Amino acid sequence: MKRITRITVNIVSVIAIALGVVRILGGIPFAPWATDLLIRLAAGFGMYGDEQVEDVYVIASLLIAVAFASALVWAANRLVARRRS
């Protein structure tokens, strides 16, 4: 039961942190060079048009945010485990 609780807390923490990071990333204004780079990246996947380019940005932002949040929660778990030892 203790293990299930810890896993649930970790998953909820990752989701909450990732959504916060995505919200911050979504508010950053693009420079012209960044917009051109995003359009080229989306074109590499065969996606053209405004909405499809935005989809690429959202997916990339979400993946980066989940990776960052997972690393942060993992590091926090390691610190807690180290203090218990």
A tleap script that builds the chain and sets N, CA, C and O, in Angstrom:
source leaprc.protein.ff14SB
mol = sequence {
  NMET LYS ARG ILE THR ARG ILE THR VAL ASN
  ILE VAL SER VAL ILE ALA ILE ALA LEU GLY
  VAL VAL ARG ILE LEU GLY GLY ILE PRO PHE
  ALA PRO TRP ALA THR ASP LEU LEU ILE ARG
  LEU ALA ALA GLY PHE GLY MET TYR GLY ASP
  GLU GLN VAL GLU ASP VAL TYR VAL ILE ALA
  SER LEU LEU ILE ALA VAL ALA PHE ALA SER
  ALA LEU VAL TRP ALA ALA ASN ARG LEU VAL
  ALA ARG ARG ARG CSER
}
set mol.1.N position { 0.821 -1.193 0.000 }
set mol.1.CA position { 0.000 0.000 0.000 }
set mol.1.C position { 0.868 1.261 0.000 }
set mol.1.O position { 0.552 2.247 -0.665 }
set mol.2.N position { 1.955 1.210 0.751 }
set mol.2.CA position { 2.846 2.354 0.815 }
set mol.2.C position { 3.470 2.629 -0.553 }
set mol.2.O position { 3.657 3.782 -0.941 }
set mol.3.N position { 3.785 1.564 -1.274 }
set mol.3.CA position { 4.388 1.707 -2.596 }
set mol.3.C position { 3.405 2.339 -3.585 }
set mol.3.O position { 3.791 3.192 -4.384 }
set mol.4.N position { 2.148 1.927 -3.533 }
set mol.4.CA position { 1.128 2.479 -4.428 }
set mol.4.C position { 0.933 3.965 -4.148 }
set mol.4.O position { 0.769 4.760 -5.074 }
set mol.5.N position { 0.949 4.333 -2.890 }
set mol.5.CA position { 0.811 5.741 -2.514 }
set mol.5.C position { 1.974 6.557 -3.054 }
set mol.5.O position { 1.777 7.650 -3.586 }
set mol.6.N position { 3.183 6.032 -2.920 }
set mol.6.CA position { 4.373 6.752 -3.401 }
set mol.6.C position { 4.342 6.905 -4.919 }
set mol.6.O position { 4.686 7.966 -5.440 }
set mol.7.N position { 3.937 5.865 -5.628 }
set mol.7.CA position { 3.845 5.935 -7.081 }
set mol.7.C position { 2.793 6.954 -7.505 }
set mol.7.O position { 3.007 7.725 -8.441 }
set mol.8.N position { 1.656 6.955 -6.812 }
set mol.8.CA position { 0.593 7.908 -7.124 }
set mol.8.C position { 1.053 9.346 -6.892 }
set mol.8.O position { 0.785 10.224 -7.711 }
set mol.9.N position { 1.735 9.584 -5.793 }
set mol.9.CA position { 2.250 10.926 -5.496 }
set mol.9.C position { 3.261 11.343 -6.563 }
set mol.9.O position { 3.258 12.490 -7.009 }
set mol.10.N position { 4.120 10.418 -6.970 }
set mol.10.CA position { 5.105 10.738 -8.004 }
set mol.10.C position { 4.439 11.084 -9.331 }
set mol.10.O position { 4.839 12.045 -9.988 }
set mol.11.N position { 3.435 10.318 -9.731 }
set mol.11.CA position { 2.746 10.575 -10.994 }
set mol.11.C position { 2.019 11.915 -10.949 }
set mol.11.O position { 2.095 12.693 -11.900 }
set mol.12.N position { 1.326 12.187 -9.867 }
set mol.12.CA position { 0.612 13.459 -9.731 }
set mol.12.C position { 1.597 14.623 -9.726 }
set mol.12.O position { 1.320 15.672 -10.307 }
set mol.13.N position { 2.741 14.446 -9.075 }
set mol.13.CA position { 3.763 15.498 -9.047 }
set mol.13.C position { 4.324 15.762 -10.435 }
set mol.13.O position { 4.501 16.917 -10.823 }
set mol.14.N position { 4.603 14.710 -11.181 }
set mol.14.CA position { 5.137 14.881 -12.537 }
set mol.14.C position { 4.128 15.611 -13.413 }
set mol.14.O position { 4.498 16.512 -14.165 }
set mol.15.N position { 2.869 15.235 -13.325 }
set mol.15.CA position { 1.838 15.879 -14.144 }
set mol.15.C position { 1.694 17.355 -13.765 }
set mol.15.O position { 1.606 18.212 -14.644 }
set mol.16.N position { 1.670 17.653 -12.476 }
set mol.16.CA position { 1.507 19.037 -12.032 }
set mol.16.C position { 2.695 19.902 -12.453 }
set mol.16.O position { 2.510 21.017 -12.941 }
set mol.17.N position { 3.900 19.396 -12.268 }
set mol.17.CA position { 5.089 20.158 -12.645 }
set mol.17.C position { 5.145 20.340 -14.160 }
set mol.17.O position { 5.453 21.428 -14.645 }
set mol.18.N position { 4.846 19.272 -14.911 }
set mol.18.CA position { 4.883 19.351 -16.371 }
set mol.18.C position { 3.870 20.368 -16.897 }
set mol.18.O position { 4.186 21.131 -17.810 }
set mol.19.N position { 2.669 20.391 -16.341 }
set mol.19.CA position { 1.673 21.361 -16.788 }
set mol.19.C position { 2.101 22.792 -16.466 }
set mol.19.O position { 1.842 23.711 -17.243 }
set mol.20.N position { 2.753 22.976 -15.327 }
set mol.20.CA position { 3.271 24.305 -14.989 }
set mol.20.C position { 4.365 24.747 -15.950 }
set mol.20.O position { 4.394 25.904 -16.372 }
set mol.21.N position { 5.259 23.836 -16.294 }
set mol.21.CA position { 6.330 24.167 -17.232 }
set mol.21.C position { 5.768 24.449 -18.623 }
set mol.21.O position { 6.224 25.372 -19.298 }
set mol.22.N position { 4.782 23.662 -19.058 }
set mol.22.CA position { 4.159 23.894 -20.366 }
set mol.22.C position { 3.474 25.251 -20.395 }
set mol.22.O position { 3.513 25.950 -21.407 }
set mol.23.N position { 2.857 25.617 -19.301 }
set mol.23.CA position { 2.205 26.939 -19.240 }
set mol.23.C position { 3.230 28.058 -19.379 }
set mol.23.O position { 2.984 29.052 -20.062 }
set mol.24.N position { 4.376 27.891 -18.733 }
set mol.24.CA position { 5.435 28.895 -18.846 }
set mol.24.C position { 5.982 28.922 -20.271 }
set mol.24.O position { 6.175 29.996 -20.840 }
set mol.25.N position { 6.234 27.745 -20.851 }
set mol.25.CA position { 6.752 27.683 -22.220 }
set mol.25.C position { 5.769 28.266 -23.228 }
set mol.25.O position { 6.178 28.854 -24.229 }
set mol.26.N position { 4.482 28.107 -22.969 }
set mol.26.CA position { 3.470 28.640 -23.878 }
set mol.26.C position { 3.377 30.151 -23.870 }
set mol.26.O position { 2.844 30.741 -24.810 }
set mol.27.N position { 3.884 30.787 -22.832 }
set mol.27.CA position { 3.815 32.242 -22.737 }
set mol.27.C position { 5.044 32.957 -23.262 }
set mol.27.O position { 5.095 34.187 -23.264 }
set mol.28.N position { 6.035 32.201 -23.708 }
set mol.28.CA position { 7.258 32.810 -24.209 }
set mol.28.C position { 7.035 33.273 -25.641 }
set mol.28.O position { 6.649 32.476 -26.497 }
set mol.29.N position { 7.276 34.558 -25.910 }
set mol.29.CA position { 7.111 35.019 -27.290 }
set mol.29.C position { 8.254 34.501 -28.169 }
set mol.29.O position { 9.394 34.385 -27.719 }
set mol.30.N position { 7.938 34.199 -29.401 }
set mol.30.CA position { 8.928 33.672 -30.338 }
set mol.30.C position { 9.682 34.799 -31.025 }
set mol.30.O position { 9.106 35.829 -31.376 }
set mol.31.N position { 10.959 34.590 -31.207 }
set mol.31.CA position { 11.756 35.454 -32.066 }
set mol.31.C position { 11.534 34.978 -33.504 }
set mol.31.O position { 11.133 33.835 -33.722 }
set mol.32.N position { 11.787 35.832 -34.466 }
set mol.32.CA position { 11.584 35.404 -35.857 }
set mol.32.C position { 12.399 34.163 -36.238 }
set mol.32.O position { 11.910 33.312 -36.981 }
set mol.33.N position { 13.613 34.053 -35.748 }
set mol.33.CA position { 14.435 32.885 -36.074 }
set mol.33.C position { 13.856 31.617 -35.459 }
set mol.33.O position { 13.958 30.539 -36.044 }
set mol.34.N position { 13.246 31.742 -34.276 }
set mol.34.CA position { 12.653 30.570 -33.632 }
set mol.34.C position { 11.401 30.119 -34.381 }
set mol.34.O position { 11.135 28.922 -34.488 }
set mol.35.N position { 10.643 31.069 -34.891 }
set mol.35.CA position { 9.458 30.725 -35.678 }
set mol.35.C position { 9.863 30.004 -36.963 }
set mol.35.O position { 9.247 29.011 -37.348 }
set mol.36.N position { 10.909 30.516 -37.623 }
set mol.36.CA position { 11.391 29.858 -38.843 }
set mol.36.C position { 11.886 28.451 -38.552 }
set mol.36.O position { 11.643 27.531 -39.332 }
set mol.37.N position { 12.574 28.281 -37.438 }
set mol.37.CA position { 13.069 26.958 -37.059 }
set mol.37.C position { 11.913 25.998 -36.779 }
set mol.37.O position { 11.960 24.834 -37.175 }
set mol.38.N position { 10.886 26.482 -36.103 }
set mol.38.CA position { 9.721 25.652 -35.807 }
set mol.38.C position { 8.986 25.248 -37.089 }
set mol.38.O position { 8.520 24.115 -37.210 }
set mol.39.N position { 8.884 26.170 -38.035 }
set mol.39.CA position { 8.228 25.864 -39.309 }
set mol.39.C position { 9.030 24.812 -40.069 }
set mol.39.O position { 8.452 23.896 -40.654 }
set mol.40.N position { 10.349 24.935 -40.064 }
set mol.40.CA position { 11.187 23.937 -40.746 }
set mol.40.C position { 11.087 22.577 -40.069 }
set mol.40.O position { 11.055 21.545 -40.740 }
set mol.41.N position { 11.039 22.575 -38.739 }
set mol.41.CA position { 10.902 21.316 -38.002 }
set mol.41.C position { 9.581 20.639 -38.343 }
set mol.41.O position { 9.546 19.434 -38.596 }
set mol.42.N position { 8.507 21.398 -38.349 }
set mol.42.CA position { 7.194 20.837 -38.684 }
set mol.42.C position { 7.164 20.357 -40.126 }
set mol.42.O position { 6.563 19.323 -40.421 }
set mol.43.N position { 7.802 21.088 -41.024 }
set mol.43.CA position { 7.840 20.675 -42.432 }
set mol.43.C position { 8.608 19.368 -42.585 }
set mol.43.O position { 8.301 18.569 -43.470 }
set mol.44.N position { 9.600 19.144 -41.734 }
set mol.44.CA position { 10.340 17.890 -41.760 }
set mol.44.C position { 9.458 16.696 -41.431 }
set mol.44.O position { 9.728 15.579 -41.871 }
set mol.45.N position { 8.413 16.929 -40.665 }
set mol.45.CA position { 7.457 15.877 -40.334 }
set mol.45.C position { 6.263 15.866 -41.299 }
set mol.45.O position { 5.318 15.096 -41.123 }
set mol.46.N position { 6.320 16.727 -42.314 }
set mol.46.CA position { 5.241 16.774 -43.305 }
set mol.46.C position { 4.027 17.541 -42.826 }
set mol.46.O position { 2.922 17.324 -43.323 }
set mol.47.N position { 4.213 18.426 -41.877 }
set mol.47.CA position { 3.089 19.198 -41.345 }
set mol.47.C position { 3.205 20.642 -41.828 }
set mol.47.O position { 4.205 21.318 -41.584 }
set mol.48.N position { 2.180 21.088 -42.507 }
set mol.48.CA position { 2.147 22.448 -43.031 }
set mol.48.C position { 0.868 23.114 -42.539 }
set mol.48.O position { -0.124 22.435 -42.275 }
set mol.49.N position { 0.885 24.406 -42.418 }
set mol.49.CA position { -0.283 25.131 -41.936 }
set mol.49.C position { -0.097 25.529 -40.482 }
set mol.49.O position { 0.668 24.909 -39.743 }
set mol.50.N position { -0.802 26.559 -40.093 }
set mol.50.CA position { -0.635 27.130 -38.756 }
set mol.50.C position { -0.954 26.145 -37.643 }
set mol.50.O position { -0.175 25.999 -36.701 }
set mol.51.N position { -2.074 25.480 -37.741 }
set mol.51.CA position { -2.498 24.592 -36.656 }
set mol.51.C position { -1.582 23.392 -36.511 }
set mol.51.O position { -1.316 22.953 -35.392 }
set mol.52.N position { -1.101 22.859 -37.606 }
set mol.52.CA position { -0.208 21.704 -37.516 }
set mol.52.C position { 1.150 22.102 -36.954 }
set mol.52.O position { 1.769 21.327 -36.225 }
set mol.53.N position { 1.619 23.299 -37.286 }
set mol.53.CA position { 2.880 23.780 -36.716 }
set mol.53.C position { 2.710 23.998 -35.214 }
set mol.53.O position { 3.618 23.689 -34.442 }
set mol.54.N position { 1.589 24.513 -34.799 }
set mol.54.CA position { 1.317 24.677 -33.369 }
set mol.54.C position { 1.246 23.333 -32.656 }
set mol.54.O position { 1.677 23.213 -31.510 }
set mol.55.N position { 0.706 22.330 -33.328 }
set mol.55.CA position { 0.657 20.987 -32.747 }
set mol.55.C position { 2.061 20.456 -32.478 }
set mol.55.O position { 2.309 19.844 -31.439 }
set mol.56.N position { 2.979 20.692 -33.415 }
set mol.56.CA position { 4.367 20.263 -33.225 }
set mol.56.C position { 4.966 20.972 -32.014 }
set mol.56.O position { 5.667 20.349 -31.217 }
set mol.57.N position { 4.698 22.267 -31.869 }
set mol.57.CA position { 5.222 23.012 -30.735 }
set mol.57.C position { 4.646 22.496 -29.417 }
set mol.57.O position { 5.373 22.357 -28.433 }
set mol.58.N position { 3.368 22.219 -29.396 }
set mol.58.CA position { 2.729 21.732 -28.168 }
set mol.58.C position { 3.285 20.367 -27.775 }
set mol.58.O position { 3.581 20.126 -26.604 }
set mol.59.N position { 3.423 19.483 -28.745 }
set mol.59.CA position { 3.947 18.149 -28.447 }
set mol.59.C position { 5.390 18.228 -27.963 }
set mol.59.O position { 5.759 17.570 -26.990 }
set mol.60.N position { 6.207 19.036 -28.645 }
set mol.60.CA position { 7.604 19.181 -28.231 }
set mol.60.C position { 7.695 19.794 -26.834 }
set mol.60.O position { 8.492 19.346 -26.010 }
set mol.61.N position { 6.887 20.809 -26.568 }
set mol.61.CA position { 6.885 21.438 -25.242 }
set mol.61.C position { 6.467 20.459 -24.156 }
set mol.61.O position { 7.055 20.426 -23.075 }
set mol.62.N position { 5.450 19.666 -24.452 }
set mol.62.CA position { 4.967 18.695 -23.477 }
set mol.62.C position { 6.008 17.612 -23.201 }
set mol.62.O position { 6.202 17.220 -22.051 }
set mol.63.N position { 6.669 17.134 -24.231 }
set mol.63.CA position { 7.712 16.123 -24.032 }
set mol.63.C position { 8.878 16.665 -23.209 }
set mol.63.O position { 9.385 15.981 -22.320 }
set mol.64.N position { 9.298 17.882 -23.503 }
set mol.64.CA position { 10.382 18.504 -22.733 }
set mol.64.C position { 9.951 18.706 -21.291 }
set mol.64.O position { 10.731 18.453 -20.372 }
set mol.65.N position { 8.722 19.158 -21.077 }
set mol.65.CA position { 8.229 19.407 -19.726 }
set mol.65.C position { 8.114 18.116 -18.926 }
set mol.65.O position { 8.461 18.090 -17.745 }
set mol.66.N position { 7.632 17.048 -19.552 }
set mol.66.CA position { 7.513 15.765 -18.845 }
set mol.66.C position { 8.899 15.219 -18.496 }
set mol.66.O position { 9.100 14.687 -17.405 }
set mol.67.N position { 9.847 15.350 -19.414 }
set mol.67.CA position { 11.209 14.886 -19.128 }
set mol.67.C position { 11.816 15.683 -17.975 }
set mol.67.O position { 12.448 15.106 -17.090 }
set mol.68.N position { 11.629 16.996 -17.979 }
set mol.68.CA position { 12.150 17.843 -16.907 }
set mol.68.C position { 11.483 17.511 -15.578 }
set mol.68.O position { 12.159 17.393 -14.556 }
set mol.69.N position { 10.172 17.360 -15.585 }
set mol.69.CA position { 9.437 17.054 -14.355 }
set mol.69.C position { 9.818 15.682 -13.814 }
set mol.69.O position { 9.955 15.508 -12.603 }
set mol.70.N position { 9.989 14.713 -14.701 }
set mol.70.CA position { 10.393 13.377 -14.264 }
set mol.70.C position { 11.770 13.405 -13.613 }
set mol.70.O position { 11.984 12.772 -12.579 }
set mol.71.N position { 12.695 14.133 -14.209 }
set mol.71.CA position { 14.039 14.252 -13.636 }
set mol.71.C position { 13.991 14.957 -12.284 }
set mol.71.O position { 14.719 14.585 -11.364 }
set mol.72.N position { 13.152 15.956 -12.162 }
set mol.72.CA position { 13.030 16.688 -10.896 }
set mol.72.C position { 12.440 15.802 -9.802 }
set mol.72.O position { 12.936 15.807 -8.675 }
set mol.73.N position { 11.409 15.055 -10.109 }
set mol.73.CA position { 10.792 14.153 -9.124 }
set mol.73.C position { 11.757 13.022 -8.771 }
set mol.73.O position { 11.844 12.628 -7.608 }
set mol.74.N position { 12.479 12.499 -9.754 }
set mol.74.CA position { 13.462 11.447 -9.490 }
set mol.74.C position { 14.545 11.962 -8.542 }
set mol.74.O position { 14.925 11.270 -7.598 }
set mol.75.N position { 15.043 13.180 -8.792 }
set mol.75.CA position { 16.074 13.753 -7.927 }
set mol.75.C position { 15.540 13.976 -6.511 }
set mol.75.O position { 16.253 13.745 -5.535 }
set mol.76.N position { 14.310 14.416 -6.402 }
set mol.76.CA position { 13.712 14.620 -5.076 }
set mol.76.C position { 13.573 13.291 -4.341 }
set mol.76.O position { 13.827 13.218 -3.138 }
set mol.77.N position { 13.176 12.250 -5.047 }
set mol.77.CA position { 13.079 10.926 -4.425 }
set mol.77.C position { 14.437 10.427 -3.961 }
set mol.77.O position { 14.543 9.825 -2.893 }
set mol.78.N position { 15.478 10.671 -4.753 }
set mol.78.CA position { 16.826 10.262 -4.367 }
set mol.78.C position { 17.284 11.004 -3.111 }
set mol.78.O position { 17.917 10.411 -2.237 }
set mol.79.N position { 16.970 12.291 -3.018 }
set mol.79.CA position { 17.352 13.057 -1.828 }
set mol.79.C position { 16.614 12.548 -0.588 }
set mol.79.O position { 17.201 12.437 0.489 }
set mol.80.N position { 15.335 12.243 -0.745 }
set mol.80.CA position { 14.562 11.723 0.386 }
set mol.80.C position { 15.093 10.370 0.823 }
set mol.80.O position { 15.225 10.105 2.018 }
set mol.81.N position { 15.398 9.514 -0.146 }
set mol.81.CA position { 15.922 8.175 0.173 }
set mol.81.C position { 17.291 8.278 0.841 }
set mol.81.O position { 17.605 7.491 1.735 }
set mol.82.N position { 18.101 9.236 0.416 }
set mol.82.CA position { 19.427 9.400 0.994 }
set mol.82.C position { 19.335 9.877 2.441 }
set mol.82.O position { 20.130 9.467 3.286 }
set mol.83.N position { 18.365 10.745 2.722 }
set mol.83.CA position { 18.202 11.241 4.098 }
set mol.83.C position { 17.699 10.155 5.040 }
set mol.83.O position { 18.024 10.156 6.227 }
set mol.84.N position { 16.901 9.225 4.506 }
set mol.84.CA position { 16.383 8.132 5.345 }
set mol.84.C position { 17.460 7.132 5.709 }
set mol.84.O position { 17.376 6.474 6.745 }
set mol.85.N position { 18.473 7.014 4.863 }
set mol.85.CA position { 19.521 6.011 5.097 }
set mol.85.C position { 20.474 6.409 6.199 }
set mol.85.O position { 21.405 5.667 6.508 }
savepdb mol mol.pdb
quit
